[in-house]
Amino acid sequence: MTLESIRRKLNHSIKILDHVTFDVDGVGSSVEDSLVYMLETGQTTCIRQLTVKFRLQAGITRSNIVKRIQMFRNTLITLYTVGFRSFAVEDNIENGIKFSQALAFSRKTITLKVNYVNMRLGLCKTAL
């Protein structure tokens, strides 16, 4: 089920959504792919606030950690480009290890939670 289909089912196709949360796990996460798709197609124009939790699961390889960090970086750049600005960041809400220390602590799950506000809030795309 996608955000598009949920909005269509609830007849919220043109309504502003106050808050949406994405919990991004694992390498090649379909949730992250969905977020990138929504950003690229303009479906986020009517989301007032967005929370994204990026999670590096314990035990993944160093090369996958590097891939994940590159994907996170690209997603953050895209969020900024379309008008989202962070207003609160929680670095590793699960076990106290900072996200920037991911390579050194690959045996622990590391999480970065970023809250955004949409500075370009506008009408929703009606292509739903």
ChimeraX commands (.cxc) that place a marker at each C-alpha (Angstrom):
marker #1 position 0.00,0.00,0.00 radius 0.5
marker #1 position 1.37,3.43,-0.95 radius 0.5
marker #1 position 0.67,6.88,0.44 radius 0.5
marker #1 position -1.11,7.63,-2.84 radius 0.5
marker #1 position -3.48,4.69,-2.43 radius 0.5
marker #1 position -4.12,5.47,1.25 radius 0.5
marker #1 position -4.93,9.10,0.44 radius 0.5
marker #1 position -7.21,8.04,-2.42 radius 0.5
marker #1 position -9.02,5.49,-0.22 radius 0.5
marker #1 position -9.59,8.09,2.54 radius 0.5
marker #1 position -10.60,10.78,0.03 radius 0.5
marker #1 position -7.63,12.93,1.09 radius 0.5
marker #1 position -6.26,13.43,-2.42 radius 0.5
marker #1 position -6.21,17.22,-2.21 radius 0.5
marker #1 position -5.96,17.77,1.55 radius 0.5
marker #1 position -2.83,18.94,3.34 radius 0.5
marker #1 position -1.32,16.23,5.52 radius 0.5
marker #1 position -0.07,17.61,8.85 radius 0.5
marker #1 position 2.56,14.97,9.50 radius 0.5
marker #1 position 4.04,11.93,7.74 radius 0.5
marker #1 position 6.73,9.62,9.16 radius 0.5
marker #1 position 9.06,7.41,7.14 radius 0.5
marker #1 position 11.04,4.70,8.92 radius 0.5
marker #1 position 13.85,3.73,6.52 radius 0.5
marker #1 position 15.57,0.39,7.23 radius 0.5
marker #1 position 18.07,-1.73,5.39 radius 0.5
marker #1 position 19.92,-1.51,2.11 radius 0.5
marker #1 position 17.64,-0.80,-0.83 radius 0.5
marker #1 position 14.70,-0.06,1.42 radius 0.5
marker #1 position 11.38,0.16,-0.43 radius 0.5
marker #1 position 10.34,2.85,2.07 radius 0.5
marker #1 position 13.30,5.00,1.01 radius 0.5
marker #1 position 12.48,4.30,-2.65 radius 0.5
marker #1 position 8.89,5.42,-1.96 radius 0.5
marker #1 position 10.10,8.61,-0.28 radius 0.5
marker #1 position 12.42,9.43,-3.19 radius 0.5
marker #1 position 9.59,8.72,-5.66 radius 0.5
marker #1 position 7.23,11.02,-3.74 radius 0.5
marker #1 position 9.85,13.78,-3.67 radius 0.5
marker #1 position 10.61,13.46,-7.37 radius 0.5
marker #1 position 6.95,13.48,-8.41 radius 0.5
marker #1 position 5.92,16.41,-6.20 radius 0.5
marker #1 position 3.65,14.41,-3.90 radius 0.5
marker #1 position 5.27,15.98,-0.85 radius 0.5
marker #1 position 4.12,19.53,-1.65 radius 0.5
marker #1 position 1.13,19.14,0.66 radius 0.5
marker #1 position 2.93,17.53,3.62 radius 0.5
marker #1 position 3.37,20.12,6.38 radius 0.5
marker #1 position 5.86,18.18,8.52 radius 0.5
marker #1 position 7.92,15.11,7.74 radius 0.5
marker #1 position 9.89,12.82,10.04 radius 0.5
marker #1 position 12.48,10.49,8.55 radius 0.5
marker #1 position 14.18,7.82,10.66 radius 0.5
marker #1 position 17.24,6.43,8.91 radius 0.5
marker #1 position 18.38,3.17,10.47 radius 0.5
marker #1 position 21.56,1.17,9.91 radius 0.5
marker #1 position 20.87,-2.35,11.14 radius 0.5
marker #1 position 23.45,-4.20,13.19 radius 0.5
marker #1 position 25.72,-6.59,11.35 radius 0.5
marker #1 position 25.62,-5.14,7.83 radius 0.5
marker #1 position 28.88,-5.01,5.90 radius 0.5
marker #1 position 31.06,-1.92,5.73 radius 0.5
marker #1 position 30.36,-1.55,1.99 radius 0.5
marker #1 position 26.62,-1.59,2.68 radius 0.5
marker #1 position 27.07,0.98,5.45 radius 0.5
marker #1 position 28.82,3.24,2.93 radius 0.5
marker #1 position 26.01,2.68,0.39 radius 0.5
marker #1 position 23.37,3.49,3.00 radius 0.5
marker #1 position 25.14,6.68,4.07 radius 0.5
marker #1 position 25.40,7.76,0.42 radius 0.5
marker #1 position 21.67,7.05,-0.06 radius 0.5
marker #1 position 20.84,9.01,3.11 radius 0.5
marker #1 position 22.93,11.93,1.88 radius 0.5
marker #1 position 21.18,11.94,-1.51 radius 0.5
marker #1 position 17.77,11.79,0.17 radius 0.5
marker #1 position 18.70,14.69,2.48 radius 0.5
marker #1 position 19.81,16.77,-0.52 radius 0.5
marker #1 position 16.56,16.02,-2.34 radius 0.5
marker #1 position 14.51,16.95,0.75 radius 0.5
marker #1 position 16.32,20.29,0.92 radius 0.5
marker #1 position 15.94,20.89,-2.81 radius 0.5
marker #1 position 12.15,20.50,-2.71 radius 0.5
marker #1 position 11.79,22.84,0.27 radius 0.5
marker #1 position 12.04,20.80,3.46 radius 0.5
marker #1 position 14.13,22.25,6.30 radius 0.5
marker #1 position 15.17,20.31,9.38 radius 0.5
marker #1 position 14.11,21.69,12.73 radius 0.5
marker #1 position 15.07,18.83,15.05 radius 0.5
marker #1 position 17.64,16.05,14.77 radius 0.5
marker #1 position 18.04,13.14,17.17 radius 0.5
marker #1 position 21.33,11.35,16.65 radius 0.5
marker #1 position 21.01,7.71,17.57 radius 0.5
marker #1 position 17.88,7.53,19.59 radius 0.5
marker #1 position 18.37,3.82,20.31 radius 0.5
marker #1 position 21.78,3.24,21.88 radius 0.5
marker #1 position 23.77,6.46,22.15 radius 0.5
marker #1 position 26.26,5.86,19.32 radius 0.5
marker #1 position 26.41,8.81,16.97 radius 0.5
marker #1 position 25.38,8.25,13.37 radius 0.5
marker #1 position 28.75,9.63,12.25 radius 0.5
marker #1 position 30.41,6.67,14.02 radius 0.5
marker #1 position 28.57,4.08,11.93 radius 0.5
marker #1 position 31.64,2.48,10.39 radius 0.5
marker #1 position 33.29,1.94,13.76 radius 0.5
marker #1 position 30.18,0.39,15.34 radius 0.5
marker #1 position 28.82,-1.83,12.57 radius 0.5
marker #1 position 27.69,-4.44,15.12 radius 0.5
marker #1 position 25.09,-2.11,16.63 radius 0.5
marker #1 position 21.91,-0.63,15.18 radius 0.5
marker #1 position 22.33,3.10,14.62 radius 0.5
marker #1 position 19.45,5.52,14.01 radius 0.5
marker #1 position 19.21,9.12,12.89 radius 0.5
marker #1 position 15.81,10.82,13.26 radius 0.5
marker #1 position 15.31,14.09,11.38 radius 0.5
marker #1 position 12.17,16.25,11.61 radius 0.5
marker #1 position 11.39,18.61,8.75 radius 0.5
marker #1 position 9.00,21.43,8.01 radius 0.5
marker #1 position 7.91,22.11,4.43 radius 0.5
marker #1 position 8.80,25.69,3.51 radius 0.5
marker #1 position 7.02,25.32,0.15 radius 0.5
marker #1 position 3.73,23.96,1.42 radius 0.5
marker #1 position 1.20,24.15,-1.36 radius 0.5
marker #1 position -1.67,22.53,-3.15 radius 0.5
marker #1 position -1.62,18.79,-3.45 radius 0.5
marker #1 position -1.08,17.16,-6.78 radius 0.5
marker #1 position -4.46,15.94,-8.00 radius 0.5
marker #1 position -3.07,13.14,-10.15 radius 0.5
marker #1 position -3.95,10.61,-7.46 radius 0.5
marker link #1:1,2 radius 0.2
marker link #1:2,3 radius 0.2
marker link #1:3,4 radius 0.2
marker link #1:4,5 radius 0.2
marker link #1:5,6 radius 0.2
marker link #1:6,7 radius 0.2
marker link #1:7,8 radius 0.2
marker link #1:8,9 radius 0.2
marker link #1:9,10 radius 0.2
marker link #1:10,11 radius 0.2
marker link #1:11,12 radius 0.2
marker link #1:12,13 radius 0.2
marker link #1:13,14 radius 0.2
marker link #1:14,15 radius 0.2
marker link #1:15,16 radius 0.2
marker link #1:16,17 radius 0.2
marker link #1:17,18 radius 0.2
marker link #1:18,19 radius 0.2
marker link #1:19,20 radius 0.2
marker link #1:20,21 radius 0.2
marker link #1:21,22 radius 0.2
marker link #1:22,23 radius 0.2
marker link #1:23,24 radius 0.2
marker link #1:24,25 radius 0.2
marker link #1:25,26 radius 0.2
marker link #1:26,27 radius 0.2
marker link #1:27,28 radius 0.2
marker link #1:28,29 radius 0.2
marker link #1:29,30 radius 0.2
marker link #1:30,31 radius 0.2
marker link #1:31,32 radius 0.2
marker link #1:32,33 radius 0.2
marker link #1:33,34 radius 0.2
marker link #1:34,35 radius 0.2
marker link #1:35,36 radius 0.2
marker link #1:36,37 radius 0.2
marker link #1:37,38 radius 0.2
marker link #1:38,39 radius 0.2
marker link #1:39,40 radius 0.2
marker link #1:40,41 radius 0.2
marker link #1:41,42 radius 0.2
marker link #1:42,43 radius 0.2
marker link #1:43,44 radius 0.2
marker link #1:44,45 radius 0.2
marker link #1:45,46 radius 0.2
marker link #1:46,47 radius 0.2
marker link #1:47,48 radius 0.2
marker link #1:48,49 radius 0.2
marker link #1:49,50 radius 0.2
marker link #1:50,51 radius 0.2
marker link #1:51,52 radius 0.2
marker link #1:52,53 radius 0.2
marker link #1:53,54 radius 0.2
marker link #1:54,55 radius 0.2
marker link #1:55,56 radius 0.2
marker link #1:56,57 radius 0.2
marker link #1:57,58 radius 0.2
marker link #1:58,59 radius 0.2
marker link #1:59,60 radius 0.2
marker link #1:60,61 radius 0.2
marker link #1:61,62 radius 0.2
marker link #1:62,63 radius 0.2
marker link #1:63,64 radius 0.2
marker link #1:64,65 radius 0.2
marker link #1:65,66 radius 0.2
marker link #1:66,67 radius 0.2
marker link #1:67,68 radius 0.2
marker link #1:68,69 radius 0.2
marker link #1:69,70 radius 0.2
marker link #1:70,71 radius 0.2
marker link #1:71,72 radius 0.2
marker link #1:72,73 radius 0.2
marker link #1:73,74 radius 0.2
marker link #1:74,75 radius 0.2
marker link #1:75,76 radius 0.2
marker link #1:76,77 radius 0.2
marker link #1:77,78 radius 0.2
marker link #1:78,79 radius 0.2
marker link #1:79,80 radius 0.2
marker link #1:80,81 radius 0.2
marker link #1:81,82 radius 0.2
marker link #1:82,83 radius 0.2
marker link #1:83,84 radius 0.2
marker link #1:84,85 radius 0.2
marker link #1:85,86 radius 0.2
marker link #1:86,87 radius 0.2
marker link #1:87,88 radius 0.2
marker link #1:88,89 radius 0.2
marker link #1:89,90 radius 0.2
marker link #1:90,91 radius 0.2
marker link #1:91,92 radius 0.2
marker link #1:92,93 radius 0.2
marker link #1:93,94 radius 0.2
marker link #1:94,95 radius 0.2
marker link #1:95,96 radius 0.2
marker link #1:96,97 radius 0.2
marker link #1:97,98 radius 0.2
marker link #1:98,99 radius 0.2
marker link #1:99,100 radius 0.2
marker link #1:100,101 radius 0.2
marker link #1:101,102 radius 0.2
marker link #1:102,103 radius 0.2
marker link #1:103,104 radius 0.2
marker link #1:104,105 radius 0.2
marker link #1:105,106 radius 0.2
marker link #1:106,107 radius 0.2
marker link #1:107,108 radius 0.2
marker link #1:108,109 radius 0.2
marker link #1:109,110 radius 0.2
marker link #1:110,111 radius 0.2
marker link #1:111,112 radius 0.2
marker link #1:112,113 radius 0.2
marker link #1:113,114 radius 0.2
marker link #1:114,115 radius 0.2
marker link #1:115,116 radius 0.2
marker link #1:116,117 radius 0.2
marker link #1:117,118 radius 0.2
marker link #1:118,119 radius 0.2
marker link #1:119,120 radius 0.2
marker link #1:120,121 radius 0.2
marker link #1:121,122 radius 0.2
marker link #1:122,123 radius 0.2
marker link #1:123,124 radius 0.2
marker link #1:124,125 radius 0.2
marker link #1:125,126 radius 0.2
marker link #1:126,127 radius 0.2
marker link #1:127,128 radius 0.2
view
